[in-house]
């Protein structure tokens, strides 16, 4: 729902097929536009993509990997460091 999407803070990647007969393009665009609080957001549109064939679209997996690669690395203390902190 839009109220929930407006509160998202985590990175969001939207992948949409412009020929999708199930989820209209305007709906994906609306969700993308309303995800303003996300740390990072990106919309990939596939001109010949339908609902279930996006994985065979050119650059599909590359777009996902690129989005992931651009995310900041989040580090956590190692188990050894955690035991020292206790």
ChimeraX attribute file (.defattr): number of C-alpha atoms within 10 A of each C-alpha:
attribute: neighborCount
match mode: 1-to-1
recipient: residues
	/A:1	6
	/A:2	10
	/A:3	9
	/A:4	9
	/A:5	16
	/A:6	16
	/A:7	13
	/A:8	15
	/A:9	14
	/A:10	12
	/A:11	15
	/A:12	16
	/A:13	16
	/A:14	14
	/A:15	17
	/A:16	23
	/A:17	22
	/A:18	18
	/A:19	16
	/A:20	18
	/A:21	11
	/A:22	9
	/A:23	14
	/A:24	14
	/A:25	15
	/A:26	10
	/A:27	11
	/A:28	18
	/A:29	15
	/A:30	11
	/A:31	16
	/A:32	19
	/A:33	14
	/A:34	17
	/A:35	24
	/A:36	15
	/A:37	14
	/A:38	17
	/A:39	12
	/A:40	16
	/A:41	17
	/A:42	17
	/A:43	16
	/A:44	14
	/A:45	18
	/A:46	18
	/A:47	12
	/A:48	14
	/A:49	20
	/A:50	17
	/A:51	14
	/A:52	10
	/A:53	11
	/A:54	19
	/A:55	10
	/A:56	10
	/A:57	14
	/A:58	12
	/A:59	14
	/A:60	15
	/A:61	13
	/A:62	10
	/A:63	16
	/A:64	15
	/A:65	11
	/A:66	11
	/A:67	16
	/A:68	13
	/A:69	10
	/A:70	9
	/A:71	11
	/A:72	8
	/A:73	8
	/A:74	5
	/A:75	6
	/A:76	8
	/A:77	9
	/A:78	8
	/A:79	9
	/A:80	8
	/A:81	10
	/A:82	10
	/A:83	9
	/A:84	7
	/A:85	8
	/A:86	5
